[in-house]
């Protein structure tokens, strides 16, 4: 019983510490390419579809080489990732607690799996735009991406 009590106390302290951890604005990545990605707005239709509204600044990159530096956000567990989200904030920043908001993110499909990293990574591939309901599939993807050193 003492063992369970000790685990409960440790869990409570760790949870409280994680919730009070300050966010660092300097962790957010900014670049002209992220500004292009961030230019996409969304419209909720009468059919409850969330459709992307692509600006001319992003349309000119459709089906062309595009590179970004960002934080790897896994969508599946594992040490190596082939399909993941790339974000302007690291995964340890709470996206939904109201302090930093939801960062700009896009889907990355790598040509081959890369190891998970908490540090920013630089990828390059073909930018694809899809004008479909963003509730089911990300509207912006970099496909056949490669890690750039």
Secondary structure as GFF3:
##gff-version 3
##sequence-region A 1 149
A	DSSP	alpha_helix	2	20	.	.	.	ID=ss1
A	DSSP	three_ten_helix	25	27	.	.	.	ID=ss2
A	DSSP	alpha_helix	32	38	.	.	.	ID=ss3
A	DSSP	beta_strand	41	44	.	.	.	ID=ss4
A	DSSP	beta_strand	50	53	.	.	.	ID=ss5
A	DSSP	alpha_helix	56	59	.	.	.	ID=ss6
A	DSSP	beta_strand	65	74	.	.	.	ID=ss7
A	DSSP	beta_strand	80	87	.	.	.	ID=ss8
A	DSSP	beta_strand	105	115	.	.	.	ID=ss9
A	DSSP	beta_strand	121	129	.	.	.	ID=ss10
A	DSSP	beta_strand	140	148	.	.	.	ID=ss11
###
